[in-house]
Amino acid sequence: MSLISWLRWNEAPSRLSSRSSAEMVLETLMMELAGQMREAERQQRERSHAVRKICTGVDYSWLASTPRPTYDLSPGERLQLEDVCAQIHPSYCGPAILRFRQLLAEHEPQVQEVSRLFLSVLQEVLQRMKQEEEAHKLTRQWSLRPRSSLAPFKTRARISPFASDIRTISEDVERVAPPLPRVWSMPEFHVPKAD
């Protein structure tokens, strides 16, 4: 093993630690998009080979290997996606990837549609981030509000749970309803009445 590989291995952590979390989120999301686009392209190629094989009845794919066409994002589309990716908070990166994969599995889009699907997922995540941020601001404002503003909502009457003059519904029911006779198989218990 050469010494150069060890030196490069030691350089990697310092380079990783110098990157910001926004750069890492951007790189992670764009790598996910590139990987999913390659996978969609592979599936699309396999489907076209299967259709050709069914139509001709013979598989000639082993005979001639044609250059694989790769779909690439336009520079404007890439910049737009990178701009939206940079706005994603690191805690939303994982859920965004999971949602993207879920939609890909459900729809099985063509290669050209993958980037639009990715953009829609990112916009959905940004919308959720804004909603949660607004809810957090409202709860923070409510918790910072002075306690004197809650004074009108205090109750004036005090309830004592042990007061004997409070009538309950169960007392009314017990007074009105006669005691039910016991079933023959059950013994009848009588409680002596205290007067």
C-alpha positions as CSV (number, residue, x, y, z in Angstrom):
1,M,0.0,0.0,0.0
2,S,1.4,3.4,-0.9
3,L,1.9,6.3,1.3
4,I,0.0,8.6,-1.0
5,S,-3.3,6.8,-0.3
6,W,-2.8,7.3,3.4
7,L,-2.1,11.0,3.0
8,R,-5.2,11.4,0.8
9,W,-7.2,9.5,3.4
10,N,-6.2,12.0,6.0
11,E,-7.1,14.9,3.8
12,A,-10.7,13.8,3.4
13,P,-12.1,14.6,6.9
14,S,-10.7,18.1,6.9
15,R,-12.3,18.8,3.5
16,L,-15.6,17.4,4.7
17,S,-15.6,19.4,7.9
18,S,-15.0,22.7,6.0
19,R,-18.2,22.4,4.0
20,S,-21.3,24.0,5.3
21,S,-24.5,22.0,5.9
22,A,-26.2,23.8,3.0
23,E,-23.5,22.6,0.6
24,M,-23.8,19.1,1.9
25,V,-27.6,19.2,1.5
26,L,-27.2,20.5,-2.0
27,E,-24.7,17.9,-2.9
28,T,-26.8,15.1,-1.4
29,L,-30.0,16.1,-3.2
30,M,-28.3,16.6,-6.5
31,M,-26.5,13.2,-6.2
32,E,-29.9,11.6,-5.5
33,L,-31.4,13.3,-8.6
34,A,-28.5,12.1,-10.8
35,G,-28.8,8.6,-9.5
36,Q,-32.5,8.4,-10.0
37,M,-32.2,9.8,-13.5
38,R,-29.7,7.1,-14.3
39,E,-32.0,4.4,-12.9
40,A,-35.0,5.8,-14.8
41,E,-32.9,5.8,-18.0
42,R,-31.8,2.2,-17.4
43,Q,-35.4,1.1,-16.8
44,Q,-36.5,3.0,-19.9
45,R,-33.8,1.2,-22.0
46,E,-34.8,-2.2,-20.6
47,R,-38.5,-1.5,-21.5
48,S,-37.5,-0.5,-25.1
49,H,-35.4,-3.7,-25.4
50,A,-38.3,-5.8,-24.2
51,V,-40.7,-4.2,-26.6
52,R,-38.2,-4.7,-29.5
53,K,-37.7,-8.3,-28.5
54,I,-41.5,-8.9,-28.5
55,C,-42.0,-7.2,-31.8
56,T,-39.1,-9.0,-33.7
57,G,-39.1,-12.2,-31.7
58,V,-35.3,-12.2,-31.5
59,D,-33.0,-10.5,-29.1
60,Y,-30.0,-8.9,-30.9
61,S,-28.9,-6.7,-28.0
62,W,-25.9,-8.9,-27.4
63,L,-24.7,-8.5,-30.9
64,A,-24.3,-4.8,-31.2
65,S,-23.8,-2.4,-28.3
66,T,-25.0,1.0,-29.2
67,P,-23.8,4.0,-27.3
68,R,-26.1,4.7,-24.3
69,P,-27.8,8.0,-24.7
70,T,-27.7,10.0,-21.5
71,Y,-30.2,12.6,-20.6
72,D,-28.7,15.6,-19.0
73,L,-30.2,18.6,-17.4
74,S,-30.1,22.0,-19.1
75,P,-27.9,24.6,-17.3
76,G,-30.9,26.7,-16.5
77,E,-32.8,23.7,-15.1
78,R,-29.7,22.7,-13.0
79,L,-29.3,26.2,-11.6
80,Q,-33.0,26.3,-10.7
81,L,-32.8,22.9,-8.9
82,E,-29.6,23.9,-7.1
83,D,-31.2,27.1,-5.9
84,V,-34.2,25.3,-4.5
85,C,-31.9,22.6,-2.9
86,A,-29.9,25.3,-1.2
87,Q,-33.0,26.5,0.6
88,I,-33.8,23.0,2.1
89,H,-33.0,22.7,5.8
90,P,-30.7,19.7,6.6
91,S,-33.4,18.1,8.8
92,Y,-35.8,18.0,5.7
93,C,-33.2,16.4,3.4
94,G,-34.0,12.8,4.3
95,P,-37.8,13.2,4.2
96,A,-37.4,14.9,0.8
97,I,-35.4,12.0,-0.6
98,L,-37.9,9.5,0.8
99,R,-40.8,11.3,-0.7
100,F,-39.0,11.6,-4.1
101,R,-38.3,7.8,-4.1
102,Q,-41.9,7.1,-3.2
103,L,-43.2,9.2,-6.1
104,L,-40.8,7.5,-8.5
105,A,-42.0,4.1,-7.4
106,E,-45.6,5.1,-7.8
107,H,-45.4,6.8,-11.2
108,E,-42.4,5.2,-13.0
109,P,-41.7,8.4,-15.0
110,Q,-39.6,8.9,-18.1
111,V,-36.1,10.3,-17.7
112,Q,-37.3,13.8,-18.9
113,E,-40.0,13.8,-16.2
114,V,-37.7,12.9,-13.2
115,S,-36.3,16.5,-12.8
116,R,-39.8,18.0,-12.8
117,L,-41.0,15.4,-10.2
118,F,-37.9,16.3,-8.1
119,L,-38.7,20.0,-8.3
120,S,-42.3,19.4,-7.2
121,V,-41.0,17.4,-4.2
122,L,-38.6,20.2,-3.2
123,Q,-41.3,22.8,-3.5
124,E,-43.6,20.7,-1.4
125,V,-40.9,20.4,1.3
126,L,-40.3,24.1,1.2
127,Q,-44.0,24.7,1.7
128,R,-44.0,22.4,4.7
129,M,-40.9,24.1,6.1
130,K,-42.7,27.5,5.9
131,Q,-45.8,26.2,7.5
132,E,-43.9,24.7,10.4
133,E,-41.9,27.9,10.8
134,E,-45.0,30.0,11.0
135,A,-46.6,27.6,13.5
136,H,-43.4,27.8,15.6
137,K,-43.4,31.6,15.5
138,L,-47.0,31.6,16.7
139,T,-46.3,29.3,19.6
140,R,-43.2,31.4,20.5
141,Q,-45.3,34.6,20.4
142,W,-47.9,33.0,22.6
143,S,-45.4,31.8,25.1
144,L,-43.7,35.2,25.3
145,R,-47.0,37.0,25.9
146,P,-47.3,38.5,29.4
147,R,-49.3,36.6,31.9
148,S,-51.5,39.6,32.8
149,S,-53.2,39.3,29.4
150,L,-54.6,35.9,30.5
151,A,-56.3,37.4,33.6
152,P,-59.8,37.9,32.0
153,F,-59.9,34.1,31.4
154,K,-59.5,33.1,35.0
155,T,-62.6,31.7,36.7
156,R,-64.1,33.6,39.5
157,A,-66.0,30.7,41.1
158,R,-64.2,28.0,43.1
159,I,-65.4,24.4,43.1
160,S,-64.9,22.3,46.1
161,P,-65.1,18.6,45.3
162,F,-66.0,17.6,48.9
163,A,-69.0,19.9,49.4
164,S,-72.1,18.0,50.5
165,D,-74.7,20.4,49.1
166,I,-73.8,19.7,45.4
167,R,-76.2,17.3,43.9
168,T,-75.0,14.8,41.3
169,I,-76.8,12.9,38.6
170,S,-76.1,9.6,40.1
171,E,-77.9,10.6,43.3
172,D,-81.0,11.5,41.3
173,V,-81.0,8.2,39.4
174,E,-80.5,6.2,42.6
175,R,-83.5,8.0,44.3
176,V,-85.9,7.5,41.3
177,A,-85.1,4.0,40.2
178,P,-86.2,1.1,42.4
179,P,-83.6,-1.5,43.1
180,L,-83.6,-4.3,40.6
181,P,-84.3,-7.8,41.9
182,R,-81.4,-10.2,41.7
183,V,-81.3,-13.2,39.4
184,W,-82.3,-16.5,41.1
185,S,-78.8,-17.9,40.7
186,M,-77.2,-15.0,42.6
187,P,-77.7,-14.6,46.3
188,E,-79.3,-11.4,47.4
189,F,-77.3,-9.2,49.7
190,H,-78.9,-6.7,52.0
191,V,-77.1,-3.8,53.5
192,P,-78.6,-2.7,56.8
193,K,-79.8,0.9,56.5
194,A,-78.4,3.3,58.9
195,D,-80.9,5.9,60.1
